[in-house]
Every structure is written in C-alpha cells, then in structure tokens.
Amino acid sequence: MKKLPYLLIGIRFILAPIILLLAYFKGIESRFLIVALMYFGLLTDIFDGIIARKVGVSSEKLRRLDSQTDLIFWLSLGFASYFLNPELIKNEWPGILLLLIMEALCYIISIWKFGKETCTHAFISKMWGLSLLIAFTYLVGFQEAGWAFYLTIGLGLFSHIDVILIVLILPKWQFDVPSCYHAWKIRNGKQRRKSIFFN
C-alpha cells in the first residue's frame, strides 16, 4: 500500500504522452478515449493523496512529484485540444495565455523565495482542477469552449492568486497549505488540523 501512491502518480505520468499520441495520430476519432483517460487520470490524482495520507507516506518528495505530474498531465490535455481543434484554441488564446503567465509566476516567485517550486495543493486549486475536467470534457469531447472554459479561466486566475499569496506569506517553504488564510495562520505560529481527504 505504501508504494501505491507512487504507482498512481506514475500511471498519470504515462497517460500524458498516450493522450498526446492519440490526439496527434488518431485525431478527432480518439476524442472520447482521451476524455475517458482524462477521467481515469483524475481518479489517480484524487486517490494518490488520500492513500498517501492514510498509510503515512505523504512526504515532501511525493507531494512535489504529484504536483509536477499534474502539470504535465493537464498540459498534455491542452496540447491534445490544440491537435484536435487548433482554430478553437487560437480563438480562446487570451484566456489560455493568462493562465500560462499566472502558472509561470507561481513557479518564479516560489523558486525566487524558497529555491523550490510551489506545492500548495490549495482548496481553490482543487476546485480549479475539477473545472479543468469539465472544460476539457467540452473542448476534447464536444469540440466547444462555452461556459465551462470561461469558468476555468476565472477559477484559474483566483487559484493562482491564492497560491502566490501563500508563497509570499509563508515564512518557509511548506507543502499542502489549503489557502492564503491558512498560510497567515502558519506565519503566526498556529497549527491546523489535517484531513485524510484533503491535506
């Protein structure tokens, strides 16, 4: 059981190139298979953290590996969306560029302050992850953006602002910080009760 979280992260990592290859070589006929793989990947993301906390192996190494795998996984879906419908992605480029800039800022600020990438797994970030699932279901499965895409842009913006505030407020690098409010409590020496289902 202690190795299972690493196995789930590894599965999600392997799914990324599979999704890219399907989109590039099979095109539109692979869209529902890609959506299915995306949902499977999200399940591995949910359960790797729960199992890690349950069996007591939720370490810095594991959580950092989880965060970087998440980034690769969602980027692969972004590129897959482009391969399947480049015009749709080009039309929505301003929102996508905004999220990419915010993601880069999170990394730059965290590395500048702590010498490590950010690894907060914040609550709003989890909500953003769910909105990404819905948005990519529309983008890949139904070839449209619509309300789900714009919800993702909005949540993504707030999520990245929250992460940047967490990094700026924390006195030292820490993983699994639910929000900037919790970061402020940590800065003031207050500990929080952790949950198996969240972090």
C-alpha positions as CSV (number, residue, x, y, z in Angstrom):
1,M,0.0,0.0,0.0
2,K,2.9,2.4,0.7
3,K,4.0,2.2,-2.9
4,L,0.5,2.6,-4.4
5,P,0.6,6.4,-4.3
6,Y,3.8,6.4,-6.4
7,L,2.2,3.8,-8.8
8,L,-0.9,6.1,-9.3
9,I,1.3,9.1,-10.0
10,G,3.3,7.0,-12.4
11,I,0.2,6.0,-14.2
12,R,-0.9,9.6,-14.6
13,F,2.6,10.5,-15.9
14,I,2.3,7.7,-18.6
15,L,-1.1,8.8,-19.6
16,A,0.2,12.2,-20.7
17,P,2.2,11.0,-23.8
18,I,-0.5,8.5,-24.6
19,I,-3.1,11.3,-24.7
20,L,-0.7,13.4,-26.9
21,L,-0.1,10.5,-29.3
22,L,-3.7,9.7,-29.6
23,A,-4.7,13.3,-30.4
24,Y,-1.8,13.7,-32.9
25,F,-2.1,10.5,-34.8
26,K,-5.7,9.5,-34.4
27,G,-7.3,12.9,-34.4
28,I,-10.9,13.5,-33.8
29,E,-11.8,9.8,-33.7
30,S,-9.8,9.5,-30.4
31,R,-11.6,12.2,-28.5
32,F,-13.8,10.0,-26.4
33,L,-11.0,7.7,-25.5
34,I,-8.9,10.8,-24.5
35,V,-11.8,12.0,-22.3
36,A,-12.0,8.6,-20.6
37,L,-8.3,8.6,-20.0
38,M,-8.6,12.1,-18.5
39,Y,-11.3,10.9,-16.0
40,F,-9.1,7.9,-15.1
41,G,-6.2,10.3,-14.6
42,L,-8.2,12.5,-12.3
43,L,-9.2,9.4,-10.2
44,T,-5.5,8.6,-9.8
45,D,-4.9,12.2,-8.7
46,I,-7.6,12.0,-6.1
47,F,-6.6,8.7,-4.6
48,D,-2.9,9.1,-4.6
49,G,-3.1,11.8,-1.9
50,I,-5.8,10.1,0.1
51,I,-3.9,6.8,0.2
52,A,-0.6,8.5,0.9
53,R,-2.1,10.3,4.0
54,K,-3.9,7.2,5.1
55,V,-0.8,5.0,5.1
56,G,1.5,7.8,6.4
57,V,3.7,8.3,3.3
58,S,2.6,11.8,2.4
59,S,6.2,13.2,2.2
60,E,7.6,16.3,0.5
61,K,9.1,14.1,-2.2
62,L,5.7,12.5,-3.0
63,R,3.8,15.8,-3.0
64,R,6.3,17.6,-5.2
65,L,6.2,14.6,-7.6
66,D,2.4,14.7,-7.6
67,S,2.4,18.5,-8.4
68,Q,4.8,18.2,-11.3
69,T,2.9,15.2,-12.7
70,D,-0.3,17.2,-12.5
71,L,1.2,20.0,-14.6
72,I,2.4,17.5,-17.3
73,F,-0.9,15.7,-17.3
74,W,-3.0,18.9,-17.8
75,L,-0.6,20.4,-20.3
76,S,-0.9,17.2,-22.4
77,L,-4.7,17.7,-22.5
78,G,-4.1,21.3,-23.5
79,F,-1.9,20.3,-26.4
80,A,-4.3,17.4,-27.3
81,S,-7.1,20.0,-27.5
82,Y,-5.0,22.0,-29.9
83,F,-4.2,19.0,-32.1
84,L,-7.9,18.2,-32.3
85,N,-9.2,21.7,-33.0
86,P,-6.5,24.3,-33.4
87,E,-8.9,27.1,-34.5
88,L,-10.9,26.7,-31.3
89,I,-7.8,27.1,-29.1
90,K,-6.5,30.0,-31.2
91,N,-9.8,31.8,-30.7
92,E,-9.5,31.4,-26.9
93,W,-5.8,32.2,-26.8
94,P,-6.0,35.3,-24.5
95,G,-7.5,33.3,-21.6
96,I,-5.1,30.5,-22.1
97,L,-2.1,32.9,-22.2
98,L,-3.3,34.5,-18.9
99,L,-3.3,31.1,-17.2
100,L,0.1,30.2,-18.5
101,I,1.6,33.5,-17.3
102,M,0.0,33.0,-13.9
103,E,1.3,29.5,-13.6
104,A,4.8,30.7,-14.6
105,L,4.6,33.5,-11.9
106,C,3.8,30.9,-9.2
107,Y,6.9,29.0,-10.1
108,I,9.1,32.1,-10.4
109,I,8.0,33.6,-7.1
110,S,8.3,30.3,-5.2
111,I,11.8,29.5,-6.6
112,W,12.9,33.1,-6.0
113,K,11.8,33.0,-2.4
114,F,12.4,29.3,-1.4
115,G,14.6,27.8,-4.1
116,K,11.8,25.2,-4.8
117,E,8.7,25.1,-6.9
118,T,5.3,25.7,-5.3
119,C,3.4,22.6,-4.0
120,T,0.5,24.0,-2.0
121,H,-2.4,21.7,-3.2
122,A,-4.7,24.5,-2.1
123,F,-8.5,24.2,-1.9
124,I,-9.2,26.6,-4.7
125,S,-6.6,24.8,-6.8
126,K,-8.6,21.6,-6.3
127,M,-11.8,23.3,-7.4
128,W,-9.9,24.6,-10.4
129,G,-8.8,21.0,-11.2
130,L,-12.5,20.0,-11.3
131,S,-13.3,22.9,-13.6
132,L,-10.4,21.8,-15.9
133,L,-12.0,18.4,-16.1
134,I,-15.3,19.9,-17.2
135,A,-13.7,22.4,-19.6
136,F,-11.6,19.6,-21.3
137,T,-14.7,17.4,-21.5
138,Y,-16.2,20.1,-23.6
139,L,-13.0,21.0,-25.5
140,V,-12.0,17.5,-26.4
141,G,-15.3,15.6,-26.3
142,F,-17.6,18.1,-27.9
143,Q,-15.2,20.5,-29.6
144,E,-16.5,23.6,-27.9
145,A,-15.5,26.1,-25.2
146,G,-18.6,27.7,-23.8
147,W,-19.3,28.4,-20.1
148,A,-17.0,25.6,-18.8
149,F,-14.0,27.2,-20.4
150,Y,-14.7,30.7,-19.0
151,L,-15.4,29.2,-15.6
152,T,-12.0,27.5,-15.7
153,I,-10.3,30.8,-16.7
154,G,-11.9,32.6,-13.8
155,L,-11.2,29.9,-11.2
156,G,-7.7,29.5,-12.6
157,L,-7.0,33.2,-12.0
158,F,-8.2,33.2,-8.4
159,S,-6.4,29.9,-7.8
160,H,-3.1,31.3,-8.9
161,I,-3.5,34.5,-7.0
162,D,-4.2,32.4,-3.9
163,V,-1.0,30.3,-4.5
164,I,1.1,33.4,-5.0
165,L,-0.2,34.9,-1.7
166,I,0.5,31.6,0.1
167,V,4.1,31.7,-1.1
168,L,4.6,35.3,-0.2
169,I,3.0,34.9,3.3
170,L,4.7,31.6,4.3
171,P,7.9,32.2,6.4
172,K,9.4,29.0,5.0
173,W,8.6,26.5,2.2
174,Q,5.8,24.1,3.0
175,F,3.6,21.7,1.0
176,D,-0.1,21.1,1.4
177,V,-1.3,24.6,2.5
178,P,-5.1,24.9,1.9
179,S,-5.3,28.7,1.4
180,C,-3.6,32.1,2.0
181,Y,-5.6,32.3,5.2
182,H,-4.0,29.1,6.4
183,A,-0.6,30.4,5.4
184,W,-1.3,33.5,7.5
185,K,-2.1,31.3,10.5
186,I,1.1,29.3,9.9
187,R,3.0,32.5,9.8
188,N,1.6,33.4,13.2
189,G,2.5,30.1,14.7
190,K,-0.9,28.4,14.6
191,Q,-1.2,24.8,13.5
192,R,-4.2,23.4,11.7
193,R,-6.0,20.0,11.9
194,K,-5.2,17.9,8.8
195,S,-7.7,15.7,7.0
196,I,-7.1,12.4,5.2
197,F,-9.4,13.5,2.4
198,F,-7.9,16.9,1.7
199,N,-4.4,17.6,3.1
